[in-house]
Amino acid sequence: MPAYGFFVEFEAQVGKEDEVAKFLIDAKTLVDAEPGTLAWFAFRTGPTSFRIFDAFETEDDREAHLQGKVRDAIVARASELFSVPPTISPVDVLAAKLPH
């Protein structure tokens, strides 16, 4: 069971909502190359609000993801896409249901 995760909050700049959605869809390719990322979800919660939740079995896997290519891409495009810097919150997963 994954014990570690991140909850990431994004607010798109007005007029950049479609670009943020595409950015998150494209980020999945980077995540697919990370063997330590057990689950990864990117979703929209409002017109300009987007979120990511991801889960990891170990703290080392979580740290590797935090220092990985997705974060590099977020940092590289943050001022272009987001109205405020993304909020990255580490979380402890208490319970999960994942496919086997």
N, CA, C and O atoms as a Tinker XYZ file with bonds, in Angstrom:
   400  protein
     1  N      0.846000   -1.189000    0.000000    73     2
     2  CA     0.000000    0.000000    0.000000    64     1     3
     3  C      0.887000    1.245000    0.000000    63     2     4     5
     4  O      1.883000    1.304000    0.720000    81     3
     5  N      0.524000    2.226000   -0.801000    73     3     6
     6  CA     1.292000    3.472000   -0.759000    64     5     7
     7  C      1.113000    4.161000    0.590000    63     6     8     9
     8  O      0.000000    4.253000    1.108000    81     7
     9  N      2.192000    4.630000    1.138000    73     7    10
    10  CA     2.138000    5.292000    2.443000    64     9    11
    11  C      2.395000    6.790000    2.352000    63    10    12    13
    12  O      2.148000    7.525000    3.308000    81    11
    13  N      2.889000    7.242000    1.207000    73    11    14
    14  CA     3.308000    8.633000    1.050000    64    13    15
    15  C      2.663000    9.235000   -0.188000    63    14    16    17
    16  O      2.360000    8.523000   -1.146000    81    15
    17  N      2.453000   10.540000   -0.168000    73    15    18
    18  CA     1.880000   11.192000   -1.329000    64    17    19
    19  C      2.162000   12.669000   -1.365000    63    18    20    21
    20  O      2.806000   13.227000   -0.476000    81    19
    21  N      1.667000   13.289000   -2.409000    73    19    22
    22  CA     1.657000   14.746000   -2.545000    64    21    23
    23  C      0.262000   15.162000   -2.992000    63    22    24    25
    24  O     -0.395000   14.467000   -3.767000    81    23
    25  N     -0.169000   16.300000   -2.491000    73    23    26
    26  CA    -1.360000   16.971000   -2.982000    64    25    27
    27  C     -0.882000   18.332000   -3.463000    63    26    28    29
    28  O     -0.365000   19.128000   -2.679000    81    27
    29  N     -1.055000   18.598000   -4.754000    73    27    30
    30  CA    -0.523000   19.815000   -5.361000    64    29    31
    31  C     -1.685000   20.649000   -5.882000    63    30    32    33
    32  O     -2.582000   20.138000   -6.553000    81    31
    33  N     -1.657000   21.934000   -5.565000    73    31    34
    34  CA    -2.734000   22.844000   -5.963000    64    33    35
    35  C     -2.198000   23.886000   -6.940000    63    34    36    37
    36  O     -1.165000   24.510000   -6.701000    81    35
    37  N     -2.922000   24.060000   -8.047000    73    35    38
    38  CA    -2.562000   25.011000   -9.089000    64    37    39
    39  C     -3.734000   25.955000   -9.341000    63    38    40    41
    40  O     -4.893000   25.540000   -9.332000    81    39
    41  N     -3.423000   27.207000   -9.561000    73    39    42
    42  CA    -4.413000   28.185000  -10.015000    64    41    43
    43  C     -3.905000   28.762000  -11.325000    63    42    44    45
    44  O     -2.851000   29.397000  -11.366000    81    43
    45  N     -4.658000   28.539000  -12.397000    73    43    46
    46  CA    -4.252000   29.014000  -13.719000    64    45    47
    47  C     -4.444000   30.517000  -13.830000    63    46    48    49
    48  O     -5.361000   31.086000  -13.238000    81    47
    49  N     -3.577000   31.145000  -14.587000    73    47    50
    50  CA    -3.805000   32.534000  -14.944000    64    49    51
    51  C     -5.052000   32.595000  -15.820000    63    50    52    53
    52  O     -5.329000   31.670000  -16.584000    81    51
    53  N     -5.784000   33.668000  -15.707000    73    51    54
    54  CA    -6.974000   33.837000  -16.537000    64    53    55
    55  C     -6.544000   33.783000  -18.005000    63    54    56    57
    56  O     -5.603000   34.462000  -18.416000    81    55
    57  N     -7.243000   32.975000  -18.771000    73    55    58
    58  CA    -6.934000   32.793000  -20.181000    64    57    59
    59  C     -5.946000   31.670000  -20.444000    63    58    60    61
    60  O     -5.705000   31.327000  -21.602000    81    59
    61  N     -5.363000   31.083000  -19.390000    73    59    62
    62  CA    -4.384000   30.002000  -19.548000    64    61    63
    63  C     -4.942000   28.645000  -19.106000    63    62    64    65
    64  O     -4.198000   27.671000  -18.998000    81    63
    65  N     -6.239000   28.588000  -18.855000    73    63    66
    66  CA    -6.838000   27.357000  -18.319000    64    65    67
    67  C     -6.632000   26.155000  -19.241000    63    66    68    69
    68  O     -6.281000   25.072000  -18.772000    81    67
    69  N     -6.844000   26.331000  -20.529000    73    67    70
    70  CA    -6.668000   25.220000  -21.471000    64    69    71
    71  C     -5.210000   24.788000  -21.544000    63    70    72    73
    72  O     -4.922000   23.598000  -21.675000    81    71
    73  N     -4.284000   25.747000  -21.459000    73    71    74
    74  CA    -2.862000   25.418000  -21.477000    64    73    75
    75  C     -2.458000   24.638000  -20.227000    63    74    76    77
    76  O     -1.646000   23.717000  -20.308000    81    75
    77  N     -3.019000   25.000000  -19.074000    73    75    78
    78  CA    -2.726000   24.259000  -17.850000    64    77    79
    79  C     -3.264000   22.838000  -17.962000    63    78    80    81
    80  O     -2.578000   21.889000  -17.583000    81    79
    81  N     -4.472000   22.677000  -18.474000    73    79    82
    82  CA    -5.039000   21.338000  -18.650000    64    81    83
    83  C     -4.138000   20.500000  -19.567000    63    82    84    85
    84  O     -3.846000   19.346000  -19.254000    81    83
    85  N     -3.702000   21.063000  -20.681000    73    83    86
    86  CA    -2.820000   20.337000  -21.601000    64    85    87
    87  C     -1.480000   20.027000  -20.932000    63    86    88    89
    88  O     -0.943000   18.933000  -21.100000    81    87
    89  N     -0.947000   20.971000  -20.187000    73    87    90
    90  CA     0.310000   20.760000  -19.468000    64    89    91
    91  C      0.201000   19.549000  -18.541000    63    90    92    93
    92  O      1.107000   18.716000  -18.496000    81    91
    93  N     -0.901000   19.451000  -17.804000    73    91    94
    94  CA    -1.081000   18.333000  -16.877000    64    93    95
    95  C     -1.280000   17.017000  -17.620000    63    94    96    97
    96  O     -0.760000   15.982000  -17.203000    81    95
    97  N     -2.024000   17.050000  -18.710000    73    95    98
    98  CA    -2.206000   15.833000  -19.515000    64    97    99
    99  C     -0.856000   15.367000  -20.054000    63    98   100   101
   100  O     -0.548000   14.176000  -20.005000    81    99
   101  N     -0.060000   16.288000  -20.561000    73    99   102
   102  CA     1.248000   15.943000  -21.109000    64   101   103
   103  C      2.213000   15.472000  -20.021000    63   102   104   105
   104  O      3.101000   14.667000  -20.299000    81   103
   105  N      2.056000   15.957000  -18.796000    73   103   106
   106  CA     2.944000   15.568000  -17.689000    64   105   107
   107  C      2.845000   14.080000  -17.383000    63   106   108   109
   108  O      3.778000   13.503000  -16.826000    81   107
   109  N      1.735000   13.456000  -17.738000    73   107   110
   110  CA     1.579000   12.028000  -17.471000    64   109   111
   111  C      2.683000   11.206000  -18.122000    63   110   112   113
   112  O      3.113000   10.197000  -17.563000    81   111
   113  N      3.142000   11.619000  -19.279000    73   111   114
   114  CA     4.233000   10.917000  -19.952000    64   113   115
   115  C      5.487000   10.901000  -19.083000    63   114   116   117
   116  O      6.188000    9.891000  -19.021000    81   115
   117  N      5.768000   12.006000  -18.418000    73   115   118
   118  CA     6.925000   12.070000  -17.527000    64   117   119
   119  C      6.728000   11.158000  -16.324000    63   118   120   121
   120  O      7.659000   10.475000  -15.899000    81   119
   121  N      5.534000   11.148000  -15.784000    73   119   122
   122  CA     5.231000   10.316000  -14.618000    64   121   123
   123  C      5.294000    8.833000  -14.982000    63   122   124   125
   124  O      5.729000    8.013000  -14.174000    81   123
   125  N      4.867000    8.495000  -16.177000    73   123   126
   126  CA     4.912000    7.095000  -16.621000    64   125   127
   127  C      6.330000    6.522000  -16.556000    63   126   128   129
   128  O      6.502000    5.311000  -16.416000    81   127
   129  N      7.334000    7.374000  -16.657000    73   127   130
   130  CA     8.730000    6.921000  -16.629000    64   129   131
   131  C      9.274000    6.781000  -15.203000    63   130   132   133
   132  O     10.440000    6.431000  -15.023000    81   131
   133  N      8.453000    7.047000  -14.204000    73   131   134
   134  CA     8.882000    6.974000  -12.808000    64   133   135
   135  C      8.366000    5.680000  -12.176000    63   134   136   137
   136  O      7.185000    5.595000  -11.840000    81   135
   137  N      9.219000    4.682000  -12.009000    73   135   138
   138  CA     8.741000    3.416000  -11.449000    64   137   139
   139  C      8.247000    3.532000  -10.006000    63   138   140   141
   140  O      7.444000    2.707000   -9.570000    81   139
   141  N      8.701000    4.521000   -9.268000    73   139   142
   142  CA     8.289000    4.660000   -7.876000    64   141   143
   143  C      6.960000    5.368000   -7.664000    63   142   144   145
   144  O      6.449000    5.403000   -6.544000    81   143
   145  N      6.392000    5.936000   -8.729000    73   143   146
   146  CA     5.088000    6.595000   -8.606000    64   145   147
   147  C      4.011000    5.551000   -8.849000    63   146   148   149
   148  O      3.815000    5.099000   -9.977000    81   147
   149  N      3.308000    5.169000   -7.772000    73   147   150
   150  CA     2.308000    4.105000   -7.864000    64   149   151
   151  C      0.981000    4.592000   -8.424000    63   150   152   153
   152  O      0.301000    3.863000   -9.145000    81   151
   153  N      0.616000    5.816000   -8.096000    73   151   154
   154  CA    -0.651000    6.390000   -8.570000    64   153   155
   155  C     -0.423000    7.874000   -8.809000    63   154   156   157
   156  O      0.311000    8.530000   -8.070000    81   155
   157  N     -1.063000    8.396000   -9.854000    73   155   158
   158  CA    -0.919000    9.812000  -10.188000    64   157   159
   159  C     -2.217000   10.261000  -10.834000    63   158   160   161
   160  O     -2.677000    9.668000  -11.809000    81   159
   161  N     -2.797000   11.306000  -10.287000    73   159   162
   162  CA    -4.058000   11.843000  -10.799000    64   161   163
   163  C     -3.914000   13.344000  -10.973000    63   162   164   165
   164  O     -3.479000   14.036000  -10.052000    81   163
   165  N     -4.270000   13.850000  -12.129000    73   163   166
   166  CA    -4.361000   15.281000  -12.368000    64   165   167
   167  C     -5.825000   15.578000  -12.654000    63   166   168   169
   168  O     -6.460000   14.886000  -13.450000    81   167
   169  N     -6.363000   16.611000  -12.003000    73   167   170
   170  CA    -7.780000   16.889000  -12.182000    64   169   171
   171  C     -8.078000   18.371000  -12.006000    63   170   172   173
   172  O     -7.261000   19.137000  -11.494000    81   171
   173  N     -9.267000   18.748000  -12.444000    73   171   174
   174  CA    -9.738000   20.132000  -12.379000    64   173   175
   175  C    -10.827000   20.209000  -11.326000    63   174   176   177
   176  O    -11.713000   19.356000  -11.271000    81   175
   177  N    -10.758000   21.241000  -10.485000    73   175   178
   178  CA   -11.778000   21.411000   -9.448000    64   177   179
   179  C    -12.627000   22.666000   -9.655000    63   178   180   181
   180  O    -13.587000   22.888000   -8.918000    81   179
   181  N    -12.291000   23.469000  -10.624000    73   179   182
   182  CA   -13.044000   24.676000  -10.921000    64   181   183
   183  C    -12.518000   25.289000  -12.202000    63   182   184   185
   184  O    -11.603000   24.736000  -12.813000    81   183
   185  N    -13.066000   26.408000  -12.624000    73   183   186
   186  CA   -12.680000   27.006000  -13.899000    64   185   187
   187  C    -11.173000   27.261000  -14.031000    63   186   188   189
   188  O    -10.610000   27.063000  -15.107000    81   187
   189  N    -10.519000   27.697000  -12.953000    73   187   190
   190  CA    -9.078000   27.983000  -13.005000    64   189   191
   191  C     -8.290000   27.133000  -12.011000    63   190   192   193
   192  O     -7.085000   27.329000  -11.851000    81   191
   193  N     -8.953000   26.196000  -11.345000    73   191   194
   194  CA    -8.318000   25.418000  -10.272000    64   193   195
   195  C     -8.029000   23.987000  -10.722000    63   194   196   197
   196  O     -8.905000   23.293000  -11.239000    81   195
   197  N     -6.794000   23.566000  -10.517000    73   195   198
   198  CA    -6.331000   22.242000  -10.903000    64   197   199
   199  C     -5.586000   21.622000   -9.730000    63   198   200   201
   200  O     -5.040000   22.331000   -8.885000    81   199
   201  N     -5.570000   20.297000   -9.686000    73   199   202
   202  CA    -4.896000   19.585000   -8.599000    64   201   203
   203  C     -4.194000   18.353000   -9.152000    63   202   204   205
   204  O     -4.554000   17.826000  -10.204000    81   203
   205  N     -3.176000   17.909000   -8.406000    73   203   206
   206  CA    -2.534000   16.613000   -8.631000    64   205   207
   207  C     -2.521000   15.889000   -7.299000    63   206   208   209
   208  O     -2.249000   16.487000   -6.259000    81   207
   209  N     -2.815000   14.601000   -7.337000    73   207   210
   210  CA    -2.556000   13.724000   -6.195000    64   209   211
   211  C     -1.712000   12.570000   -6.711000    63   210   212   213
   212  O     -2.036000   11.963000   -7.732000    81   211
   213  N     -0.638000   12.273000   -6.009000    73   211   214
   214  CA     0.173000   11.122000   -6.368000    64   213   215
   215  C      0.580000   10.364000   -5.122000    63   214   216   217
   216  O      0.586000   10.912000   -4.019000    81   215
   217  N      0.923000    9.085000   -5.310000    73   215   218
   218  CA     1.195000    8.211000   -4.166000    64   217   219
   219  C      2.431000    7.352000   -4.433000    63   218   220   221
   220  O      2.736000    6.984000   -5.568000    81   219
   221  N      3.134000    7.049000   -3.324000    73   219   222
   222  CA     4.409000    6.354000   -3.374000    64   221   223
   223  C      4.497000    5.368000   -2.218000    63   222   224   225
   224  O      3.894000    5.571000   -1.164000    81   223
   225  N      5.251000    4.305000   -2.426000    73   223   226
   226  CA     5.420000    3.305000   -1.373000    64   225   227
   227  C      6.450000    3.740000   -0.338000    63   226   228   229
   228  O      6.315000    3.425000    0.844000    81   227
   229  N      7.482000    4.467000   -0.778000    73   227   230
   230  CA     8.551000    4.857000    0.146000    64   229   231
   231  C      8.788000    6.360000    0.107000    63   230   232   233
   232  O      8.420000    7.044000   -0.847000    81   231
   233  N      9.406000    6.846000    1.156000    73   231   234
   234  CA     9.792000    8.253000    1.201000    64   233   235
   235  C     10.828000    8.553000    0.112000    63   234   236   237
   236  O     10.817000    9.638000   -0.469000    81   235
   237  N     11.715000    7.605000   -0.165000    73   235   238
   238  CA    12.706000    7.796000   -1.228000    64   237   239
   239  C     12.028000    7.976000   -2.586000    63   238   240   241
   240  O     12.451000    8.816000   -3.380000    81   239
   241  N     10.979000    7.197000   -2.861000    73   239   242
   242  CA    10.234000    7.350000   -4.120000    64   241   243
   243  C      9.568000    8.717000   -4.187000    63   242   244   245
   244  O      9.569000    9.365000   -5.234000    81   243
   245  N      9.001000    9.152000   -3.069000    73   243   246
   246  CA     8.359000   10.470000   -3.046000    64   245   247
   247  C      9.389000   11.565000   -3.298000    63   246   248   249
   248  O      9.129000   12.500000   -4.056000    81   247
   249  N     10.542000   11.456000   -2.675000    73   247   250
   250  CA    11.590000   12.459000   -2.851000    64   249   251
   251  C     12.122000   12.448000   -4.287000    63   250   252   253
   252  O     12.386000   13.508000   -4.855000    81   251
   253  N     12.280000   11.266000   -4.871000    73   251   254
   254  CA    12.739000   11.181000   -6.262000    64   253   255
   255  C     11.753000   11.881000   -7.193000    63   254   256   257
   256  O     12.161000   12.574000   -8.124000    81   255
   257  N     10.456000   11.700000   -6.941000    73   255   258
   258  CA     9.440000   12.373000   -7.750000    64   257   259
   259  C      9.527000   13.888000   -7.562000    63   258   260   261
   260  O      9.443000   14.646000   -8.528000    81   259
   261  N      9.693000   14.317000   -6.322000    73   259   262
   262  CA     9.765000   15.751000   -6.032000    64   261   263
   263  C     10.941000   16.404000   -6.753000    63   262   264   265
   264  O     10.862000   17.573000   -7.130000    81   263
   265  N     12.002000   15.682000   -6.943000    73   263   266
   266  CA    13.191000   16.214000   -7.614000    64   265   267
   267  C     13.218000   15.857000   -9.104000    63   266   268   269
   268  O     14.235000   16.058000   -9.767000    81   267
   269  N     12.118000   15.334000   -9.630000    73   267   270
   270  CA    12.093000   14.807000  -10.988000    64   269   271
   271  C     11.676000   15.790000  -12.066000    63   270   272   273
   272  O     11.618000   17.001000  -11.853000    81   271
   273  N     11.389000   15.234000  -13.218000    73   271   274
   274  CA    11.104000   16.015000  -14.420000    64   273   275
   275  C      9.779000   16.758000  -14.366000    63   274   276   277
   276  O      9.649000   17.822000  -14.973000    81   275
   277  N      8.787000   16.222000  -13.652000    73   275   278
   278  CA     7.504000   16.928000  -13.558000    64   277   279
   279  C      7.704000   18.243000  -12.813000    63   278   280   281
   280  O      7.223000   19.291000  -13.244000    81   279
   281  N      8.418000   18.179000  -11.693000    73   279   282
   282  CA     8.669000   19.415000  -10.953000    64   281   283
   283  C      9.480000   20.389000  -11.803000    63   282   284   285
   284  O      9.199000   21.587000  -11.805000    81   283
   285  N     10.477000   19.891000  -12.520000    73   283   286
   286  CA    11.254000   20.773000  -13.395000    64   285   287
   287  C     10.351000   21.478000  -14.400000    63   286   288   289
   288  O     10.515000   22.671000  -14.655000    81   287
   289  N      9.403000   20.748000  -14.970000    73   287   290
   290  CA     8.478000   21.332000  -15.945000    64   289   291
   291  C      7.569000   22.364000  -15.284000    63   290   292   293
   292  O      7.290000   23.410000  -15.869000    81   291
   293  N      7.107000   22.073000  -14.068000    73   291   294
   294  CA     6.263000   23.024000  -13.334000    64   293   295
   295  C      7.029000   24.310000  -13.065000    63   294   296   297
   296  O      6.513000   25.403000  -13.300000    81   295
   297  N      8.251000   24.185000  -12.577000    73   295   298
   298  CA     9.072000   25.359000  -12.274000    64   297   299
   299  C      9.347000   26.165000  -13.540000    63   298   300   301
   300  O      9.283000   27.395000  -13.525000    81   299
   301  N      9.653000   25.473000  -14.630000    73   299   302
   302  CA     9.988000   26.152000  -15.880000    64   301   303
   303  C      8.829000   26.983000  -16.432000    63   302   304   305
   304  O      9.049000   28.009000  -17.076000    81   303
   305  N      7.597000   26.541000  -16.179000    73   303   306
   306  CA     6.444000   27.232000  -16.772000    64   305   307
   307  C      5.565000   27.937000  -15.750000    63   306   308   309
   308  O      4.510000   28.459000  -16.108000    81   307
   309  N      5.971000   27.964000  -14.498000    73   307   310
   310  CA     5.123000   28.503000  -13.430000    64   309   311
   311  C      4.692000   29.939000  -13.694000    63   310   312   313
   312  O      3.503000   30.243000  -13.602000    81   311
   313  N      5.616000   30.821000  -14.017000    73   311   314
   314  CA     5.239000   32.227000  -14.191000    64   313   315
   315  C      4.365000   32.437000  -15.423000    63   314   316   317
   316  O      3.592000   33.393000  -15.480000    81   315
   317  N      4.483000   31.556000  -16.399000    73   315   318
   318  CA     3.689000   31.650000  -17.623000    64   317   319
   319  C      2.252000   31.165000  -17.416000    63   318   320   321
   320  O      1.316000   31.750000  -17.962000    81   319
   321  N      2.073000   30.091000  -16.625000    73   319   322
   322  CA     0.776000   29.417000  -16.536000    64   321   323
   323  C     -0.030000   29.716000  -15.282000    63   322   324   325
   324  O     -1.260000   29.727000  -15.331000    81   323
   325  N      0.642000   29.959000  -14.157000    73   323   326
   326  CA    -0.052000   29.986000  -12.868000    64   325   327
   327  C     -0.121000   31.391000  -12.283000    63   326   328   329
   328  O      0.829000   32.167000  -12.385000    81   327
   329  N     -1.259000   31.705000  -11.667000    73   327   330
   330  CA    -1.444000   33.031000  -11.079000    64   329   331
   331  C     -0.720000   33.171000   -9.741000    63   330   332   333
   332  O     -0.379000   34.280000   -9.328000    81   331
   333  N     -0.491000   32.063000   -9.076000    73   331   334
   334  CA     0.294000   32.019000   -7.831000    64   333   335
   335  C      1.159000   30.763000   -7.911000    63   334   336   337
   336  O      0.822000   29.831000   -8.640000    81   335
   337  N      2.259000   30.725000   -7.179000    73   335   338
   338  CA     3.073000   29.499000   -7.211000    64   337   339
   339  C      2.257000   28.293000   -6.747000    63   338   340   341
   340  O      1.466000   28.406000   -5.811000    81   339
   341  N      2.442000   27.145000   -7.389000    73   339   342
   342  CA     1.728000   25.936000   -6.950000    64   341   343
   343  C      2.062000   25.610000   -5.491000    63   342   344   345
   344  O      3.176000   25.853000   -5.027000    81   343
   345  N      1.098000   25.068000   -4.794000    73   343   346
   346  CA     1.291000   24.616000   -3.418000    64   345   347
   347  C      1.491000   23.113000   -3.442000    63   346   348   349
   348  O      0.621000   22.374000   -3.902000    81   347
   349  N      2.642000   22.656000   -2.945000    73   347   350
   350  CA     2.964000   21.235000   -2.910000    64   349   351
   351  C      2.946000   20.792000   -1.451000    63   350   352   353
   352  O      3.790000   21.206000   -0.656000    81   351
   353  N      1.975000   19.944000   -1.109000    73   351   354
   354  CA     1.838000   19.479000    0.271000    64   353   355
   355  C      2.118000   17.985000    0.345000    63   354   356   357
   356  O      1.412000   17.198000   -0.284000    81   355
   357  N      3.139000   17.576000    1.105000    73   355   358
   358  CA     3.322000   16.150000    1.336000    64   357   359
   359  C      2.193000   15.630000    2.226000    63   358   360   361
   360  O      1.752000   16.317000    3.147000    81   359
   361  N      1.738000   14.430000    1.944000    73   359   362
   362  CA     0.671000   13.817000    2.744000    64   361   363
   363  C      1.061000   12.388000    3.106000    63   362   364   365
   364  O      1.836000   11.743000    2.400000    81   363
   365  N      0.518000   11.912000    4.206000    73   363   366
   366  CA     0.633000   10.512000    4.592000    64   365   367
   367  C     -0.663000    9.822000    4.205000    63   366   368   369
   368  O     -1.741000   10.240000    4.627000    81   367
   369  N     -0.567000    8.778000    3.412000    73   367   370
   370  CA    -1.745000    8.037000    2.965000    64   369   371
   371  C     -2.175000    7.100000    4.091000    63   370   372   373
   372  O     -1.392000    6.276000    4.565000    81   371
   373  N     -3.413000    7.238000    4.504000    73   371   374
   374  CA    -3.945000    6.406000    5.604000    64   373   375
   375  C     -4.608000    5.134000    5.104000    63   374   376   377
   376  O     -4.552000    4.103000    5.773000    81   375
   377  N     -5.224000    5.194000    3.955000    73   375   378
   378  CA    -5.885000    4.017000    3.371000    64   377   379
   379  C     -5.949000    4.226000    1.871000    63   378   380   381
   380  O     -6.023000    5.359000    1.396000    81   379
   381  N     -5.919000    3.124000    1.123000    73   379   382
   382  CA    -5.958000    3.216000   -0.328000    64   381   383
   383  C     -6.550000    1.951000   -0.917000    63   382   384   385
   384  O     -6.458000    0.870000   -0.336000    81   383
   385  N     -7.156000    2.108000   -2.078000    73   383   386
   386  CA    -7.592000    0.967000   -2.882000    64   385   387
   387  C     -7.033000    1.175000   -4.279000    63   386   388   389
   388  O     -7.396000    2.131000   -4.964000    81   387
   389  N     -6.161000    0.291000   -4.695000    73   387   390
   390  CA    -5.569000    0.356000   -6.015000    64   389   391
   391  C     -5.735000   -0.984000   -6.700000    63   390   392   393
   392  O     -5.857000   -2.004000   -6.022000    81   391
   393  N     -5.743000   -1.015000   -8.024000    73   391   394
   394  CA    -5.806000   -2.308000   -8.699000    64   393   395
   395  C     -4.532000   -3.116000   -8.413000    63   394   396   397
   396  O     -3.474000   -2.549000   -8.138000    81   395
   397  N     -4.649000   -4.407000   -8.480000    73   395   398
   398  CA    -3.492000   -5.281000   -8.182000    64   397   399
   399  C     -2.583000   -5.387000   -9.361000    63   398   400
   400  O     -1.565000   -6.076000   -9.295000    81   399
